[in-house]
Amino acid sequence: MTTIQEQDFAAEFSAWIGRATTVDDEITLPAVRRMAAMLDQDETDYRHGSALPPHWYSMFFTANARRSQIGHDGHPRKGDFLPPIPLPRRMFVGRKVSFPGVLRVGDHATKRSEIARIEQKQGRSGTLVFLTVRHTISVAGTPAVIEQQEVVYRDAPPATGQGAGAAGAGKAATAAAPVREAAWRATIDMDPVTVFRYSALTWNGHRIHYDADYARNEEGYPGCVMNGALTLHLSIDEALKRAAGRPLVSLSARLVKPLFVGGKLVISGGALAGDTLDVWASDDAGNEAAVCTFTFGAA
């Protein structure tokens, strides 16, 4: 019998490369105002015709799977658009995004998604299969957002139950963070209400973000996991505060470790160097979780 470690999933599912799907959505005022409230902003600053902050596109074009199509982990079941790679854990681990246009409240937009690459690696935690999906969001045929998103499929944890979660937490606590020179720093509570509201806005049912028993006993985490896309969203917010009013034109982000609800998110960055700003996120013990580079245009 072939084991998971011996299977070549990249070859087995290569026919899925090039598979595409299209979703239409409207940039609605109620959704935008809910996002503003979640971020403690004045929701009345947004009206029909207002420009959407560039990174807010992520709460639209959601995968609206029916209840009967949801898998045990809370994600839509694999095998429709995403390939049914038989590894139990799926997580967002990075993205590269450019913003050639602007989305506005009231826009009717289209998102085309295409599977661009499937690559398999063997890591310390077992088999890893990286899936790259290319998204293009357009209004009246003109691209506003172009995103290359990376998702990883992973083996189950080596053991289940609270012991596995505790071991994972200990390992994270001893990880050495790279030495970086920070010009500024912001600390944000990773409180459960904000994580829940972000998951609701983005229609993300992944149980690791709200079901602590599931996160501990079935995926081996010490508790509920901070939404990686929210970590990136808050990092972009902090970067924009230091960009002297310059527009964000592109970004790249890589998630390297999970963060956990109830702790502190520490976002640090260097000084703006020409058009670019390097930003990194960690927990309050200094364990680095995300590394980002932002590029800005002229003010």
Secondary structure, 3 states (H helix, E strand, C coil): CCCHHHCCHHHHCHHHCCCEEEEEEECCHHHHHHHHHHCCCCHHHCCCCCECCHHHHHHCCCCCCCHHHECCCCCECCCCCCCCCCCCEEEEEEEEEECCCCCECCCEEEEEEEEEEEEEEEECCEEEEEEEEEEEEEECCEEEEEEEEEEEEECCCCCCCHHHHHHHHHHHHCCCCCCCCCCEEEEEECCHHHHHHHHHHCCCCCHHHCCHHHHHHCCCCCCCECCHHHHHHHHHHHHHHCCCCCCEEEEEEEECCCCECCCEEEEEECCCECCEEEEEEEECCCCEEEEEEEEECCC
